[in-house]
């Protein structure tokens, strides 16, 4: 399938995503600490969910991976983590909150609308501009990304997004990379879905033999005679 007017073949895939609000995730994480009826220490949760501010644009995968602490999220004692190995020596754990069905919303994305700084998707739920939400992309490799809603509005119902669930809202978000490892996981994910474009073989240029008729027909000094 050709996307837009591109001359390169781009395979457009529709992928299901789950979406929830960051507030609901934080509440679920705190509730886990009160299982035993004792007042827990939530300092690590504060560190995980605090606003990290603007991230540098020119960071690299190697820099981020070297700064990853494999136990940073494991120490939070959260159940149902999404574990992804990086370079066999690094492990990124992503928290999957245990939320009721009413707080997890279904959405769809096109892979062509997923970028390093943000994404667009269709959803059954309309969000508020500036709201912090979490998007769970489950295939081909599961990644969980935090973002801030840039817009969320009713989409033209004539769209051909086929789904069992009605998704009348079109939402755009900017990634905040709230948790360590999110940028690395996203970069690896995008690389894994990039289409392979085959280069057409070029015909070798015909070599000219010395003293050929083609050379005799052209004389640089003809006009000077």
N, C-alpha and C positions, 0 to 999 in steps of 0.2 A: 504494500500500500504506500502511495506517495503522499507525504504530508505537505499540504500547501502547494507551492510551486517548486519545491525542491527537486533537483535532478537526481538526488541520492535516494536510494531505497530506505525508507524508515518504517519499521514495523510498529504500528500503533496498537497498543494493548490496553485494555481496560482492567483495572485491578481493584478489588474490594479493599476498603480500609475501615478500621474502627476508629472512632473519634470520641474523646471525652474531654472534660474541662480539667485544667490543672488543679483547680480548687478541689474537685472531687477526688483527684488522685492524692493530694496532700492529706485530705481527711481520712482516706482509706489507709494511708501509710501510718498516720498517727494512731488510728484505732488498733492497728496490729500491735502496737506497743502496750496497749492496755489489756491484753489478753489475760494476763496473770493477776490482774486486779491491783498491781503495784504501779506507783508513779514512775514512768520510764524516763530515761535520759534521751532527749530528742535533739541534742546539739548537732549530731551528724545529719539529721534531717534538715535542720536549719542551714547547714553548710551546703547540702545538696540542692535545696530549692531556693536559695537566696539569689537575687539578681546579680549576675556576673558582669553586667555592663556590656558595652560594645566590645566585640571580639576583633582582633586584628585581621585584616583582609588577607595579608600576605603570609598567613601561616601555612605550614606544610604538613603532610601526613606524618612524616618522620618526627617532626617536632611534637605533634600531639601524642603520638604513640609513646614516645619516650617519657612523656609527662603523665601517662595513664597509671593509675594505681589500681591493680586488679581487685583489691579488697575494698575500694572506696565505697562501692554500692553493696558489696556482699555483707559488710559490717552493719548495714542498716537492718539486718535480720528480716528482710522482706521475702515473702513467699512468691512462687510463680515467676522467677526471674527469667528473662531472655538472655541466654549466654552466647556470646559470639567470640571465637578465638581470633586473634590478630597476630599474624606472623608466628604462630605456634607458641610464642612465649608471652603474649599479652591476652588478657581476657577482659571483655567488656560485658558487664552485667547491666541489663535494662529491666527496671521494675515494671511488672504488669499488675496493676491494682485489681483487687477482687471487688468489682463494682456490680451493682444490680443492673439488670437488663435495661431499666429505664434511664440509666445514666451513661450508657454506651450507645453511640449513634453510628449508623451505617453510612458509608460514603463510597464514592467511586472516583478514581483518578485515571487520567491517561498518562502513560509514561512520557509522552512528549511535553507534558506540562509540569514535570518535576525538574527543579533546578537546584543549584547549590545554595541559593539564597532564599528560596521559597517555593511554593507550589500552588496550584489551583485544583479544586476538586468539587464534586457534586455531593450534596449531603441531604439527609432527611431533616436535619435540624438547622435552624438559622441561629447564628452566633452574633454577639455584639462586637462592634468595631473596638479594637484594643483589648479584647478578651484573650487570655492565655489558654490555649488548648493543646491537646496531645493527639498526634496522628500515629496510628499503628498500621504500618504497611506489612502485610503478612507473607507476600510472595513476590519474587522468587526467593528472596532472603529477607527474613523478618527484621525490620528496624522500627524503632519508636522515636519520633521526633517531636520536639517542643516548638511551638510557634505562637506568634501574635496575629490576631485576625486583622487584616487590612480592610477587607470588605466582605459582606455576606448578604446577598440579596436574592430575590426571587428570579429564577431563570425562565427564559422563554419555554413554555411547555411543548412547543413544537420540536424541541431537540430530540435527537434519536438516541438518547442514552437508555438502553434497554436494561431493565432491572425489575426484580420482583418487588422491591421496595421503592416507593415513590420518593424521588430525590429532587424536590423543586427548588433547592437553594444552591447557588453558585458561590463558593467561598474562596478567597485568596488569603494566604498567610505568609508571613516572613519568619524564617527560622531564627530562633534565639539560641540554639545549641546550649540549652540550660545545663545539661549534664555532660560530664566528660565522656568523650568517645563518640558523641553523636555526629560530629562533622566527619570523622574517619569512616564511620559506618555508612553515612550518606554518600561519601565520595566513592567508596568501594561498590556500593549498590548501583550508582549511576554508571560506573565503569563496566559493571557486569551486564548491563542491559543495552550498552551501546551496540548498534548494528554493525556487522562486518561488511564493509564496502569493498567489493572486488575491483581491482584496477584492471582495466582493459589493456591487454598487451599491445605495445606499439610496434609497428613494422620497422625493422632496421633500415636506416637511411642507405640508399643506393650509393655505393662508392664509385667515384669517377676514376677511370684509368687514365694514366698519363698519355697524352697525345691522342685522346679520343676526339671524335668528330665534334662533340658538344663543346669542347674547349676551343677547337679551331673556328667554330662559328662566332665566337665572341672575342673581339680584340679591343682592349682598353684604349688603344691608340688609333682606332679607325677614324675618329673625328679629327685627328690632327693631321691626317694625310692630305 
